[in-house]
Amino acid sequence: MLFPELEERFHKARRALDGATSETIIERCRQYLALLAEYRSELYKLADTLGDSLRSVGSSSREDFVSIRREVRVAIEEFTEEHNRTVTLLHSFTKVSGYNAVATLNRQKYRGRDNWELRASGVRFGGGSHADLMTIQEAVDMASLLRREEYIAGNSTPSASEPNNLTGISGPKAQSL
């Protein structure tokens, strides 16, 4: 472990994200993203430190430093990929347009209908009356909720609750840093 306290916080946030509900998933994504950014920042600092140290060590130690630095770079790439996946997930819940909302309502067959339409006055199913009209904001909010519920339902398998192993740097070389 390179940063034991930070890694523990990271794994705790990952478990919290994996155990999130449709009401808590957005906030847990944000918290997870903050920890990913913090951890990635520490990895960048470590990579810089290793680069500086590399210039002042002998040839036998040089190979160890190069190897460790490579491992740190791989970890940075993994954390960056995880960050990007989490940002995409968060945006799928929070960046919903009227058109996206209609597509989600139709895909989910909201209220048993798959013919929702976006109109200037709001969103309603084809053939629906004015009483069936939702504002665009109501449709966006409902689509966001449906997307969150769909994500939660799709990730409620036992394997989804196991934390990702993004901190693959281990062994005596890494631990001696």
N, C-alpha and C positions, 0 to 999 in steps of 0.2 A: 504494500500500500504506500502510495506516495504521500497522500494527504488524508490520514485516517479520519480526522474529524469531519472534513469536507466530504469524504466518501460516504461516511455514515449518514450525513444529512442528505446527500444525493440519493442514496438507496432508500431512505425513509420517504423522500419526496416522490420517488418512482413508485413505491408501494402505495402511497397515498393517491397518486394519479391512477394507478391500476385499480384501486378500490373506490374510485370516485363515483358519485351518482350524477344524474343529469342536472341536478341543482348545483353540484360542487365542481364539476369537471372544468369549467372555464377558469375558475380561480386556481385550481390545482395545476392546470396547464401553465398558468402564469408563474406560479411558484417554482415549478419544475424548470421552466425556461430560465428563470433568474439563477437557479443553482447550476444549470448547465453552463450559463455564461460565466459564472464565478469560477467554476472548475476549469473551464477552457482557458480562462485568463491565467489561472495558476499554472496550467500546463505550458502556455506560451512563455511565461516568466522562467519556468524551469528549462525550457528549450533554449532560451537566450542565455541563461546561466551556464548551461552545458556547452553552448557554443563558445562562450568566453573562456571557460575552463579548458576547452579542447586545445586552445592555442598555447597553453602553458604546461601541458603534460607530456611525458615521454611517449615513445612509440608503442610500448606495450600497453600502457593505460589508454592510449589513443583509441585502440580498437574497442575497448569497453565503453568509452564515452560515445563513440560513433554508434555502437549498437544500442545503447540506452537512449541516445538522442533520436534514433530511428523509431524506437518503441514509443517515445513521447509523441513524435509526429503522427504515428498511426493512431494513438489515443486521441490526439487533437482532431484528426479526420473523423474518427468515430463519434466524438462528441459533437462535431459540426453537423454530421449527418443526422444525429438524434435531435439536435436543435432544429434543423430544417424540417424534419418529420413532425415535430411537436408544433412548430409555427404553422405548418400546413393544417394540422388537426385543429388548432385553435381558430384559424381563419375559416375553416369549414363550419364552425359554430357561430362565428361572430361577423363574418363578411357575407351576409346573405342579401342578395338583391330581390326585388319583386319577382323577376323572372326565375331566379334560383328557387324562391319560395314556392312558386307555382309548380316547378319541376319536382320539388320535394313532396309537395302535397299530392301530386299525381302519382309519383312513384310509391309513396306510402299508402295510397288510397285512403287519404284522410276523409273521415266521415263516410267511408264506403264508396267514395267517388274518385275517378281518375280523369275527370274532365274539368279541372279547375282552370280558370282563365284570369289573366291579368287585364284589368280594364282601367281606364282613367279614374273611375270612381272607387276602385278597390279590387278585391279578388272575390270571385264567386265561381261556383261550378256551373257548367253549361246548362242552360234552362232554369237556373235558379232565379228566385225572385229577389227583390230589393232587400227583403228580410234576411236572405242568406248571404248578403254581402259582408265581407270583412274589409277593414281598412288594410292598406298595404303593410302598415306597421304590424298589425295583428297577424297577418299572414307570415311576415318575416319572423316574428317572435315564435309563432307556432312551428314554422319550418326549422328554426334553430333548435327548439325543444325536441322535435321529431328526430333531427340528426343526432343530437346528443343521446337520446334514448336508444337509437339504432346502434350507435357506437358502443354504448355501455352493454347492450344485449349481445353484440358481436364479440365483445372482449371479456365476457364473464366466464370464460373457460379457465380451468385450473392453470394451464400453462401461461395464460396471459397475466396472471398475478405474480409470476416469478420475475424478479428484477432483471433487467438487461445487464450483461457483463461488459460494460463500457470501460471499466478500469482494468484492462487486460495486462497492464504492466505489473509484473510480479517477479519473484525470484530474488536471489541474493544481490545481484547487481543493482536492481532498482531500489531495494530496501536499504542499501548502504548509502544512498544519496543524502 
